[in-house]
Amino acid sequence: MVRLIGINIDTKRLSGSEERLKEELEKFERLGFDCVEIPPAGLDVIFTGQIVHGRLNRITQVMKRSSLKFTVHGPDLVDLSSSRKEDLQILSATIDFASSIDALTVVYHCAWLGESAEKKRREIENLKRLCAKLEKTNVCLVVENTRQLIEQTLQVVTAVNHPQVKLLIDVGHLFLRVKGNEQKFLEQLSLGLSHAFELHVHDNFGKPVNHGKASLSGQIDFAYLYGLGDLHLPLGFGKIPFERVFELVRERFEGIIVLEINDLNRFERDIPETLEKLKVLSYAGGVQRA
C-alpha cells in the first residue's frame, strides 16, 4: 500500500537558499504532494559533521509553516564502507537534522558494490553504530541501491538487522544496473519490494554511461541527447515499464514513494501530470508514454 507520495528538492537547486526552500515547499503543497524529500547538503545546516544550530533554527521555522510531511536525503558522497570518520559523523548529524524536522526517513546511498568483504563489513558495522541514535528518534534509515542489484543492497540491510534500518529501492538506478533488461529488472524488484520502506521513481532508457561516452556523466545537457545515464525523467519519458512496476508495488509494497525530478527548468510543467500518473498507478494502473 502506498501511504504517501512525495517529491524531492534537489541539492543544487537550493544552493543554501532559505527563500528557495520556502518557494518549493509552497509549490509542492499546492500541487497536492503529501511529502517532500529535503537535502541538508543544500541548506548549509551541517558543516564539518556538526549541526549549525542557528541555521537549523531558521530552516525549522520555514518548515513548520508547511503542512507537508518530510523525508531527508543524506549527502550523496557519504560512504560508510570507507575508513573516513567524517562520513559517519555527517550521517549522524543528518539523523539529528531529520529528527529536528520530524522527518520519517533518512536516505543513505549504499556503497558496497560486491567487490570487497572488508568494505561490506565496514559498511554494516558503521550502520549498526547509528542504530542507538535511531532508537532515540522516530526516523527510519533507508539504504538505497545506487549501482547495486537489489539483492546486494538487501544483504547489507539484512545484516544490520534493525527495525529502523530498511531498504529503499531506486527504480531508475535498478533499471540502469540491469541495462534495461526488463525480466531481470522485475525479478530484482520483486525480490526487494516487501522489504522496502521507500521507493524513488523516475524514468530513463536503461542505458548506462559507457566508457566511450564517459564524459557525458558530468554533462547532463548532452546526456539527454544520447539517452544515457541517470536522467531523472518524468514517468513515461523513458523506457521503464511502470505499469508492471506498479502491479508489483500494489501487491507487495507498503510505504512512501518519492518522485525524483532534479531539473525543474526542463520538467516543472510535467510534474502535475506525473503526480496524477503516480496516483493512478498506485491505486489502479495505467500510464501514458510521453
C-alpha positions as CSV (number, residue, x, y, z in Angstrom):
1,M,0.0,0.0,0.0
2,V,1.3,3.4,-1.0
3,R,1.0,5.6,2.1
4,L,2.5,8.8,0.9
5,I,3.5,10.3,-2.5
6,G,6.3,12.8,-2.3
7,I,8.8,14.7,-4.4
8,N,12.5,15.6,-3.9
9,I,14.0,19.1,-3.6
10,D,17.4,18.8,-5.4
11,T,20.6,19.9,-3.5
12,K,21.8,22.0,-6.4
13,R,18.5,23.8,-6.8
14,L,18.6,25.0,-3.2
15,S,22.2,26.1,-3.1
16,G,21.8,27.3,0.5
17,S,18.7,29.5,-0.2
18,E,16.0,29.5,2.6
19,E,13.8,31.5,0.2
20,R,14.0,28.8,-2.5
21,L,13.2,26.2,0.1
22,K,10.1,28.2,1.1
23,E,9.0,28.6,-2.5
24,E,9.4,24.9,-3.4
25,L,7.6,23.7,-0.3
26,E,4.6,26.0,-1.1
27,K,4.6,24.9,-4.8
28,F,4.6,21.2,-4.0
29,E,2.0,21.6,-1.3
30,R,-0.3,23.4,-3.8
31,L,0.3,20.6,-6.4
32,G,-1.0,18.1,-3.9
33,F,2.1,16.1,-2.8
34,D,2.0,14.5,0.6
35,C,5.6,14.9,1.5
36,V,8.9,16.4,0.3
37,E,12.4,14.9,0.5
38,I,14.8,17.5,1.9
39,P,18.6,17.6,1.2
40,P,20.6,19.0,4.2
41,A,23.6,19.5,1.9
42,G,21.6,22.1,0.0
43,L,20.7,24.0,3.2
44,D,24.1,24.5,4.9
45,V,22.9,23.1,8.2
46,I,25.9,20.7,8.6
47,F,29.5,21.9,8.5
48,T,32.4,19.5,9.3
49,G,30.0,16.9,10.5
50,Q,28.3,19.2,13.0
51,I,24.8,20.8,13.1
52,V,24.9,24.6,12.6
53,H,22.2,25.4,15.1
54,G,21.4,29.0,14.2
55,R,20.9,27.9,10.6
56,L,18.8,24.9,11.7
57,N,16.5,27.0,13.8
58,R,15.7,29.3,10.8
59,I,15.2,26.3,8.5
60,T,12.9,24.6,11.0
61,Q,10.8,27.7,11.3
62,V,10.3,27.7,7.5
63,M,9.3,24.0,7.5
64,K,6.9,24.4,10.4
65,R,4.7,26.7,8.2
66,S,4.1,23.8,5.8
67,S,1.5,21.1,6.2
68,L,3.7,18.6,4.3
69,K,5.5,15.6,5.8
70,F,9.2,15.3,5.3
71,T,11.8,12.7,4.4
72,V,15.6,13.6,4.2
73,H,18.1,12.7,1.6
74,G,21.5,12.2,3.1
75,P,24.5,13.6,1.3
76,D,25.3,11.5,-1.8
77,L,29.0,11.3,-1.2
78,V,28.8,9.8,2.3
79,D,30.4,6.3,2.2
80,L,30.2,4.1,5.3
81,S,32.3,1.5,3.6
82,S,35.3,3.9,3.7
83,S,37.6,4.4,6.6
84,R,36.9,8.2,6.7
85,K,35.5,9.1,10.1
86,E,33.8,12.2,8.7
87,D,31.3,10.1,6.8
88,L,29.9,8.5,9.9
89,Q,29.8,12.0,11.6
90,I,28.0,13.6,8.7
91,L,25.3,10.8,8.5
92,S,24.9,11.0,12.3
93,A,24.3,14.8,12.0
94,T,21.9,14.1,9.2
95,I,19.8,11.9,11.5
96,D,19.9,14.8,14.1
97,F,18.6,17.1,11.4
98,A,15.9,14.7,10.3
99,S,14.8,14.3,13.9
100,S,14.6,18.1,14.4
101,I,12.2,18.4,11.5
102,D,10.2,15.3,12.4
103,A,11.2,13.6,9.2
104,L,10.1,10.0,8.5
105,T,13.3,8.7,6.9
106,V,16.9,9.5,6.1
107,V,18.2,8.1,2.8
108,Y,21.7,6.6,2.7
109,H,23.3,5.6,-0.6
110,C,24.7,2.0,-0.3
111,A,28.4,2.0,-1.1
112,W,29.3,-1.7,-1.2
113,L,29.3,-3.0,-4.7
114,G,30.0,-6.6,-4.0
115,E,33.8,-6.2,-4.6
116,S,35.3,-6.3,-1.1
117,A,34.4,-8.3,2.0
118,E,36.2,-5.7,4.1
119,K,34.2,-2.8,2.7
120,K,31.0,-4.7,3.3
121,R,31.9,-5.4,6.9
122,R,32.8,-1.8,7.5
123,E,29.6,-0.5,6.0
124,I,27.5,-2.9,8.1
125,E,29.4,-2.1,11.3
126,N,29.0,1.7,10.7
127,L,25.3,1.3,10.1
128,K,25.0,-0.7,13.3
129,R,26.8,2.2,15.1
130,L,24.0,4.5,14.1
131,C,21.2,2.3,15.5
132,A,21.5,3.6,19.1
133,K,20.9,7.1,17.8
134,L,18.0,6.0,15.6
135,E,16.3,4.4,18.6
136,K,16.1,7.8,20.2
137,T,14.1,9.1,17.2
138,N,11.2,8.2,15.0
139,V,13.5,8.2,12.0
140,C,14.0,5.2,9.7
141,L,17.3,5.0,7.9
142,V,16.7,3.7,4.4
143,V,19.5,2.2,2.4
144,E,19.3,2.9,-1.3
145,N,20.6,0.9,-4.2
146,T,23.0,3.0,-6.4
147,R,24.9,0.8,-8.8
148,Q,24.0,-2.5,-7.0
149,L,21.5,-5.2,-7.6
150,I,18.7,-5.2,-5.0
151,E,19.9,-8.5,-3.7
152,Q,23.3,-6.8,-2.8
153,T,21.7,-3.8,-1.0
154,L,19.4,-6.2,0.8
155,Q,22.3,-8.2,2.1
156,V,23.6,-5.1,3.8
157,V,20.2,-4.2,5.3
158,T,19.6,-7.8,6.5
159,A,23.0,-8.0,8.1
160,V,22.3,-4.8,10.1
161,N,19.1,-6.4,11.3
162,H,17.4,-3.4,13.0
163,P,13.8,-2.4,12.6
164,Q,14.8,1.2,11.9
165,V,17.2,0.3,9.1
166,K,15.3,-0.7,5.9
167,L,15.6,-0.9,2.2
168,L,15.0,1.9,-0.3
169,I,14.6,0.8,-4.0
170,D,15.5,3.4,-6.6
171,V,13.7,2.2,-9.6
172,G,15.7,4.3,-12.0
173,H,19.0,3.1,-10.6
174,L,17.9,-0.5,-10.8
175,F,16.8,-0.2,-14.5
176,L,20.3,1.2,-15.4
177,R,22.0,-1.5,-13.3
178,V,20.4,-4.2,-15.4
179,K,20.9,-2.3,-18.6
180,G,17.2,-2.2,-19.4
181,N,16.7,-5.9,-19.1
182,E,13.0,-6.0,-18.2
183,Q,12.9,-9.6,-16.9
184,K,15.9,-9.1,-14.6
185,F,14.6,-5.7,-13.5
186,L,11.2,-7.1,-12.5
187,E,12.9,-10.1,-10.8
188,Q,15.1,-7.8,-8.7
189,L,12.1,-5.5,-7.9
190,S,10.0,-8.5,-6.8
191,L,12.9,-9.6,-4.5
192,G,13.0,-6.3,-2.7
193,L,9.6,-4.7,-2.5
194,S,8.3,-6.5,0.6
195,H,11.4,-5.3,2.4
196,A,11.3,-1.7,1.2
197,F,10.0,1.3,3.1
198,E,10.6,3.9,0.4
199,L,10.8,3.9,-3.4
200,H,12.4,6.5,-5.6
201,V,10.8,6.8,-9.0
202,H,12.0,8.5,-12.2
203,D,12.5,7.4,-15.8
204,N,15.4,6.6,-18.0
205,F,16.3,4.5,-21.1
206,G,18.3,1.8,-19.3
207,K,21.5,2.9,-21.0
208,P,24.4,3.4,-18.6
209,V,27.1,5.9,-19.5
210,N,29.7,3.7,-21.1
211,H,33.5,4.2,-21.3
212,G,33.2,5.7,-24.8
213,K,31.0,8.5,-23.6
214,A,32.1,8.7,-20.0
215,S,32.4,12.5,-20.2
216,L,28.6,12.7,-20.6
217,S,28.2,11.7,-16.9
218,G,29.1,15.2,-16.0
219,Q,27.3,16.9,-18.9
220,I,23.6,16.3,-18.5
221,D,22.5,18.5,-21.4
222,F,24.3,16.2,-23.8
223,A,23.3,13.0,-21.9
224,Y,19.7,13.7,-22.7
225,L,20.5,13.8,-26.5
226,Y,22.0,10.3,-26.2
227,G,19.5,9.0,-23.7
228,L,22.4,7.9,-21.4
229,G,22.6,7.6,-17.7
230,D,20.6,8.6,-14.6
231,L,18.4,11.2,-16.3
232,H,15.7,11.6,-13.7
233,L,13.0,12.0,-16.3
234,P,9.2,12.2,-15.6
235,L,7.3,8.9,-15.8
236,G,6.6,8.0,-19.4
237,F,9.6,9.8,-20.9
238,G,11.9,6.8,-20.9
239,K,11.6,3.0,-21.1
240,I,10.9,1.8,-17.6
241,P,7.7,-0.4,-17.7
242,F,5.9,1.4,-14.9
243,E,2.6,-0.4,-15.4
244,R,4.4,-3.7,-14.5
245,V,6.3,-2.0,-11.7
246,F,3.2,-0.8,-10.0
247,E,1.4,-4.2,-10.4
248,L,4.1,-5.4,-8.1
249,V,4.0,-2.3,-5.9
250,R,0.3,-2.7,-5.3
251,E,0.8,-6.3,-4.3
252,R,4.0,-6.2,-2.2
253,F,4.9,-2.7,-1.1
254,E,3.9,-0.6,1.9
255,G,5.5,2.8,2.4
256,I,6.5,6.1,0.8
257,I,7.0,6.9,-2.9
258,V,9.2,9.8,-3.8
259,L,9.3,11.2,-7.3
260,E,12.9,12.4,-8.1
261,I,12.9,15.2,-10.7
262,N,16.1,17.2,-10.4
263,D,15.8,19.7,-13.3
264,L,12.8,22.0,-12.8
265,N,13.9,24.2,-15.7
266,R,13.2,21.3,-18.1
267,F,10.4,19.4,-16.3
268,E,8.4,21.6,-13.9
269,R,5.5,21.7,-16.3
270,D,5.4,17.9,-16.4
271,I,5.2,17.4,-12.6
272,P,1.4,17.8,-12.1
273,E,0.7,15.2,-14.8
274,T,3.4,12.9,-13.4
275,L,1.8,13.2,-9.9
276,E,-1.6,12.2,-11.4
277,K,0.1,9.2,-13.1
278,L,1.6,8.1,-9.8
279,K,-1.8,8.3,-8.1
280,V,-3.4,6.2,-10.9
281,L,-0.6,3.7,-10.9
282,S,-0.6,3.4,-7.1
283,Y,-4.3,2.5,-6.9
284,A,-5.4,1.4,-10.4
285,G,-2.7,1.1,-13.1
286,G,-2.0,2.7,-16.5
287,V,0.4,5.4,-17.6
288,Q,0.7,7.2,-21.0
289,R,4.0,7.4,-22.7
290,A,5.4,10.8,-23.5
